[in-house]
Amino acid sequence: MAITGDGRSNICHQNSLHTASQFVGDASKHFVTENVFEQFDTILTNPPFSTKTKIPAKEAASFDLGYNWKQNKQLGTWIKGNKSGKRDPYVLFIERCLDMLKVGGTLCIVLPETVFHAPSKAYIRQYFLEGNNLIAVIDLPHNAFRPYCNAKTCLLVLKKGVPQQHHIIMATPKEVGHDHNGKPLYRYGTKILWDDLAKVLEELDMPDNPQNKHVFSVHLSEFNPDILVPRYYRAVQNPPDMPMGRVPVSLKQLLEEKVIDAWNGHGSPPSHEKGMGDIPYIRVSDIVNWEMYRNPVTGIPENVYLEKLGKKRTPKEGDIIFVRRGSYRIGTVAMASPRDERVLLTTELLTLRVINMANKYGLTPFYLLGLLSSQLVQDQIDDYVFVDTTLPTIYERWKNLVLPVHTDPKEIAHVSKQVEQVIRHKWAAQNQTDALRDQIGKIVT
């Protein structure tokens, strides 16, 4: 404001989450009339995302979003409960902004990406979508607020009390001109600053232009209120092109046809038990080079293993272990060997098992491992990975991944055999290492 020559008028210091009656001084003068908030045409805000600062339950009780919400599973809607609780400030900011907005007024608010996709935040999405017009969601790059804030965010734009338009604008800029350290970021091999926001601004005027690089629109019929992240719709609207002699087959399709089965890992043992036993505890960082690395300093005792395992399934030879949650490693895969049938898997890992070897695709565990590792599949993963607070996760969206399956059975058999040869050589080397360990003694590096 000072730069534009207006550094004083209507700038106030006040806790925005106080009730109207608690506003004092200039804040009360400009924003409140007779203990009721004024109504504005436009609200622009970037609320705080601190995970350490919570609004106490007593103060949150003056907001609908300050209460617990329960889902009516038959109707698929959320209903406000009767007990308030601690809340992140940004949650209550959404409600306060709508309180202070005129009917037909526009809200532009930066929110953590978790609001736009997490099942636990579905009641928030219902709250701001109900009775309002969602105009646009802008996918802000992760570096946008770095290095000062690591939160991955999106910009929400909506009009209050207006019927929903038929097309929702989405934008997916990739970079904003600086890296995670705040240093200038240049396009690969050039000295041109990599900042896509100017191009986004230009393309917003024509969101349906097929020449756009970052901006597009989603028809209401294709809109899923449980997923508002633009990257997802970019992937749905632009399925991968199949190479010659390939057909697209999704993992969801393989699940529905009972070609494969899938389940999540077992969990994490108590930290003080790690390194105290011989049962391997497999973490995200242990999925390397198509195999599960057995870190000798994280092994757990038998009783801890059995307790965490419970009635959950264990991997067996030929199962594929897929990283579904973690920093920068989602989509990495390994194949379980015969010696991996007694390991504890962290919940960040997904197990995929081919349960019908006589399937119409000729899919084998080795062929599936090769396809999941292919560039075409790995390139899809970025669009399905969302950030939950600060940790990336693909959640159940791994089912959307499309495999480029060969149409020629001979090609499938050839690829499968080649992958199998590599895997069996790895297993043989593992057995040799185990034999050497028995000769030397316990190896701890």
Secondary structure, 3 states (H helix, E strand, C coil): CCCCCCCCCCCCCCCCCCCHHHCCHHHHHHHEECCEECCEEEEEECCCCCCCCCECHHHHCCCHHHEEEEEECCCCEEEEEEEECCECHHHHHHHHHHHCEEEEEEEEEEEEHHHHCCHHHHHHHHHHHCCCEEEEEEECCHHHHCCCCCCCEEEEEEECCCCCCCEEEEECCCCECECCCCCECECCCCCCECECHHHHHHHCCCCCCCCCCCEEEEEHHHCECCECCHHHHHHHHCCCCCCCCEEEEEHHHHHHCCCEEEEECCCCCCHHHCCCCCECEECHHHEECEEECCCCCCCECHHHHHHHHCCCCCCCCCCEEEECECCCCCCCEEECCHHHCCCEECCCEEEEEECCCCCCCCCCHHHHHHHHCCHHHHHHHHHHCEEECCEEECHHHHHHCEEEEECCHHHHHHHHHHHHHHHHHHHHHHHHHHHHHHHHCCCCC
